[in-house]
């Protein structure tokens, strides 16, 4: 097999496996994914406070995209 043939073969196999992972959710399945247990951040307020503290400390180097001098007086 030539290199191009091998690349096309692996691309075809990869695309077949990749399409097997895509599924369309039904409306009744979306309800189970919208439960609070499925959230990326379990405590959004606590997470916001931690991000603000991090940004205040690291503002001189960027933080979460907010500029400042690091004093916390955004």
WONORSUL-V100545 format. One record per residue. SS is DSSP state (hx for helix, st for strand, lp for the rest). D_FIRST is the distance of its C-alpha to the first C-alpha in Angstrom with 1 decimal. Layout:
ss:SS d_first:D_FIRST
ss:SS d_first:D_FIRST
This chain:
ss:lp d_first:0.0
ss:lp d_first:3.7
ss:hx d_first:6.6
ss:hx d_first:8.2
ss:hx d_first:6.1
ss:hx d_first:6.4
ss:hx d_first:9.9
ss:hx d_first:10.8
ss:hx d_first:10.0
ss:hx d_first:12.1
ss:hx d_first:14.6
ss:hx d_first:15.1
ss:hx d_first:15.8
ss:hx d_first:17.9
ss:hx d_first:19.9
ss:hx d_first:20.6
ss:hx d_first:22.0
ss:hx d_first:23.9
ss:hx d_first:25.6
ss:lp d_first:26.8
ss:lp d_first:28.9
ss:lp d_first:30.9
ss:lp d_first:34.1
ss:lp d_first:37.2
ss:lp d_first:40.3
ss:lp d_first:43.4
ss:hx d_first:46.7
ss:hx d_first:48.0
ss:hx d_first:45.0
ss:hx d_first:45.6
ss:hx d_first:49.0
ss:hx d_first:47.7
ss:hx d_first:45.4
ss:lp d_first:48.4
ss:lp d_first:50.3
ss:hx d_first:51.6
ss:hx d_first:49.7
ss:hx d_first:46.4
ss:lp d_first:47.5
ss:lp d_first:45.6
ss:lp d_first:49.0
ss:lp d_first:51.6
ss:lp d_first:54.6
ss:hx d_first:54.1
ss:hx d_first:57.5
ss:hx d_first:56.9
ss:hx d_first:53.5
ss:hx d_first:55.1
ss:hx d_first:57.7
ss:hx d_first:55.2
ss:hx d_first:53.2
ss:hx d_first:56.5
ss:hx d_first:57.4
ss:hx d_first:54.1
ss:hx d_first:54.4
ss:hx d_first:57.9
ss:hx d_first:57.0
ss:lp d_first:53.9
ss:hx d_first:55.1
ss:hx d_first:55.3
ss:hx d_first:51.6
ss:lp d_first:50.5
ss:lp d_first:50.7
ss:lp d_first:49.5
ss:lp d_first:49.9
ss:lp d_first:53.7
ss:lp d_first:55.4
ss:lp d_first:58.5
ss:lp d_first:60.2
ss:lp d_first:59.6
ss:lp d_first:63.1
ss:lp d_first:62.1
ss:lp d_first:64.2
ss:lp d_first:61.5
